[in-house]
Amino acid sequence: MKTVCFAIVLFSIEVFFAGAAETSSAVPEDAAMRETINYGTDNEILELIKKLRAGGIDYMDDDLVRLVSKTKNQNIILGVFSFFNERSREGLEKPALAILAGREGESSQKINAALDYLGTVKEEDALPAIMEIISSDDTDYHGTAIKALGKLVYSETGGARPEITEMLIGYYNNRDPGDGVRQAIVSAIGGSGGKEAAPFLLEIINSNEQGTPLRMAALEAAGKLKDKSTLESIIASASSADPNIRFAAVEALGSFDGDAVDAVILEGFRDTYFKTRLAAVRSAKARRLKDAIPYLRYRAERDEAAAVKDEAVMALGEMDNSEANAALLALLEDGKVGDSLRSRSAEMLIRNNADRYAEKVIAKLDEAKARNQTVLYKGLLKVLSSAKTGKVENLTARLFASKDVTEKFYALDLTANNRFTAFKGEVEKLAKDKNSSLSRRAKTTLEKIS
């Protein structure tokens, strides 16, 4: 049974990588995509958005903005808003503001989508409309509006908005909001700041009478606020009997520094609750905590949760020092480590120092091919396609000589990334290829190496 399950997982991963390579290379014709945007049904456009999302394609964004400005089809509008929102992509501010301005005649789905989007892109011009919604007697949109407000006012570098904090605390104390709205208020206060924020959050964090979700929201908000007066309570919460409180506390500690903070983060790596371990990994990454490197390697190798393993590898990559890169190299070379993690380790090494590690990754690529380790081969090849170093020139020549179309795409990527003018002849041949996607990529590559 275990063998069957492993085979299914392996097949699924291989399909994923194959699909990713296929999507990135076999992009539909620009003209065909624009025809779909101009004349397609909502289902056809939503399918197109799926392809754009999977391929990481953003050059159709202007066409989608124009579509939203003229269509009345709600499914299309919601689909485009979702696509832009998840990428924090600007461009839809004007139609979103128009939806809020005329919200009496709009559906609840469109109003919520507009609020969410305007918060994500931090559109200051939306603030009057959002405040008006929150102040109104119609409570249908209060939760979404407060969440949008919290995102709009939050800044990694600080910048308190005490007047907003005061308004939110007044709402919390005087309007008897439901649980969801209370959590949204608490989270938003972490972003708005001001002298009243820390005492308000501490009262919730230290109260055993408050429910777990609200205390978690207060801990998250304290991490955003970064006020040292909350630190003692956050550290105490990291020892809570409630695993979700421990998780939220360790996550919040990534915003603080000091030996006491480091000790609690490192202890979080030992927690039986996987989310607390995940929070420890993220906080160690945020703090660039060198003492966490052996913990991160251990978690990457042995943690039972795939999310913790993957995050640990990315945290090691973020450290980008000799010890962390040595740990990543060991993971890449360990045949007992899963293929996806070995590829992720290679990705971090190439990102950190392609000149130093490209040849080692190529050696593992060749080994994977010789052993018919298809998933690992495809994963490492995709990683190498983004490398910027002369060490990949021989690999590029091999990929141009390949009969595999996907490998030719990667050869073009490497040529463009590294300005390999020696392959201009090969690129010119592919510019005339019958495969229109390959031809288009080749023409783009020619422009870059010229």
Phi, psi and omega in degrees: 000317180298321180297319179295316180297318180297319180297322179294315179298315181300317179298318181298318179296317181297320178297321179299309182295319179297318179295322180296316180294319181296318182294319184290336184259314186271061180285137179300158178300142179303316182297320180294320179294319180292326176296320178297316180297320184283325190232356188283159173287171179298321179296319180294321180290322178294325175294321177297318179299322176301318180292318178298318180296312183294326181270359182063033185269127180238359185279003172260006185299317180298323178295322180291323177298315178298322179298313181298326183290342184242341183274154173251000183287115185296320181298320179294313182300315180294321180296318180290318177301316179298316180298317180287321184296317183292341178255005184051042186268126177284164177133336183254014183301316184297309178295328178293317177296324179296323178296317180293321181296324181251036190294341179297334180254011183252158178284158179297326180297318180291321179295315179296320179296319180295316179299312182300316181294315183295328175291318182298316182271004176056051181279104182299329181294346179276348187302314179301317181293319180296315180296323178295318178297315182295326182279347184284167178278345179280106187274001186301326186249009184298315182299312180294320181295320180290321175299316179297319178299316179299318179290322184294319186272347184283136176223135179301330184266008178091197183110081187290147173236073188300330180295327178286319176302315180299317179296318182292319178296320176299318177299313182301317186277334192246347188246005175050058181288159175287175185300316182298318180290322178300316179296321178297320179297312182300314179297318181295325180295328175299329179273328184279331173069205184098164187292337180278346188293309185299310178301322179297313181293321181298323180299323179283315181302320187270001182263118176286348180281340179281147179290161182302313182303321181290319178294323176297318178297322179292322177294317176300316180295323178296325175296322177291320185292321178062032179271123185297340179293343179268351190298316182301317181289325177295315179298318178297323180293335179293350177253012182297152175287341180275116183299328180289327175292319178300315180301311182295324181292314181295323176298318181294331183293345177297344180269357185241170177225175180118158182298321181296321178296314181301318182297320180290321178298314180297322178295330179298336177294340182265356186293141180288339181275121188297329180293328177291320176297319178298319178296321178298319178298313182295319180292322176297321178295315180298324181273351187050051188279103185298325180296345181275350186304311178297327177294318181296318179297317179300315180295321180297324182279323196233352185298146182281344181259124181299324180296322179292317178302309184296317180294325179295319178297317180294326177294319176300319178297323180293328178299315177047057170227176188298320181291316180293318179292327175295322178294319178296319179296320178297322178294319179299321186274352182274110181294345180277346179280145181299153184300319183295322179288325176296320177294320178296320178298317177298320179301316180294319180295316179294321178296320185283319183199083183296322180301321185279324191250352184302315183296324178293321179290321178298321178299319178289328176298313181294322178296318179297320180293318181295329182264008181057036176270079190299316183297313180295318180302311181295322179295315180291324179295319178297319178299312183294334183296343180260000184291139176244091181192148177293348182291349181258011184294316179296321177299319179300317178299319179296321181289324175297325182282348182290153175271352182280125183297318181300320180293328176293323175300316179296324177299320177294320178299314180296321179297316180292316182298323187252003181053048180283087182291342179297340182259017183302321179298317179296320181294319179297322177298316182289336177295341179257007184294151179292333177288107188297324180294318179294318179298316180296317178298320180297317179296321176296320179296320178301319178299321183288321183274353177281000000 
